[in-house]
């Protein structure tokens, strides 16, 4: 609508000038029905292809040096054009704001290829050629050839100077009165975007709007009358829409996904289906991406999608997010990208979209997002769960999207009922964010980097299944111990148990706070509890030191319970003391170890 509105502004000016110079004659009675205007060749190509599939007598014209192009039907004799316009409007085959235009309003013909009806009509208007001009159109050629042949004229005819074409304030007020409410509101939006209008977008041109118009006129070297002329409205909207140059916003209808929406095809293109997503990947210098979301489901499916989206790399962790009963909105932003996702559950179907855009380009991103939101329409159909299926699978991918992964993960264990955790000090200074359990944020409460132990306190109170009870006595040499840990960084979803023995109650260099163990542990096990046969926690498994001496694989070390108790005291936590008891059965040991052991993740 805005594009047609812009083109109509320019045409109104040319019409006023042309009407005064028109001479009588048969050729002068030939007119056109203008039905659409577009701001660039790519857009007019698509419009011509679309219109010619449904209508006859379709022509494309270069409007003027402003860069706008139009679709016009004709030519028709003036008396017939009114009837044809009325019939096509009534049948809903052309827009309601289509109108009759004269040949003098167009600069040159660009479609069909090879046609030059403007020249033919002009020649026919001369007395010596009045009865010999042939205005019949050439046969329609292959659409691809027609589109490919539309190129800008390297030397367009010069237009009159703007001053010669502009309106007086009285004429400007008259043309302004013909604007629709939407067109008036659009001018207020453009003035607000330009920084001249701070009022409500109400389509009412009161004192505030008039002042903003005058200020805009002064800023752009026009006389500050407070009433925008037709040419000035064109210029204001041109400035407003300049940010979308190159975006090639087009209405994309995907019957498989059951979604219709505008997509910036100047920077993305359709790539593949990986349910519940239709992927549009970047094509150029702007690293943008678009996802259409389409799947059958319930409210639980919607809530599950909300949770899953937040685990993906395309949705940074910072940013507002909201989940309602039938919809959700997710905004994630970091130094690289801003991601916007919205989806709604309706009639057993979940549909929505995601726009991923580079950070630092907010004006263009917000305009593209607004057009996508305004145009989003649910159509019949939903994406088949098997669409685009292939044999390539990865635990690190969800529907072709990479899952966000921490820098590294270690183990830890609960030491009180509020969720305080003991873990390795490897996380100190290395993490922008620390999480425990299922993404619960935690802060460092105390740390002893010499010992290699850190105490974490969750920001929200947790309810652990089990809590470590620390042993009051030193372990017996060669006694059996069990270490619980997330050996593979949480891939298995539960801690693994490793069995070994106590080799010494001191470190290799005689350290009193460290015990030496005989067991094979992996990197992810560091921070896990070392448990004796009765279920008491003897200490915390320390990470293997890098560099220096290379020790056998079955040599490990643990910070003992007494050292842990002292560090916990500095954090204001008093751990439970273990009571003497009988050895636990394997199933009891597994339940106790799993209940107290927690995954600790370090994020950027």
Protein Blocks (a to p, Z undefined) as FASTA:
>chain_A
ZZmmmmmmmmmmmmmmmmmmpccdfklmpccddfbdcfbfklmmmmmmmmmmmpghiacd
dfblnopacddeddddfklmmmmmmmmmmnopacfkbccddfklpfbdcbdehiafklmm
mmmmpmklmmmcccbdcddddfklmmmmpccdfbdcddddfklmmccfklmmmmmmmpcf
klmmmmmmmmmmnopacbdcehpacfklmmmmmmmmmmnopacehpacfklmmmmmmmmm
mmmgoklpacdddfknopacdddfklgccfbdcdfbdcdddfblblcddddddddddfkl
mmmmmmmmmmpmklcfbdcddddfkbccdddddfkbccddddddeehiacdddddddehi
lmmmmmmmmmmmmmpccdeddddfkgoiafbdcfkbgehiacdddfbdcddddfbfnopa
cddfklgopafbdcehjhiacddfbdcfknopacdddfbdcddfbdcdddfbdcdehiac
dddddfkgomnopacddddddfbfcdfkopakbccddddddfklgopacddfkopafbdc
ddddeehjdddfkbccdddfklmmmmmmmnopacddddddddddfklmmmmmmmmpccdd
ddZZ
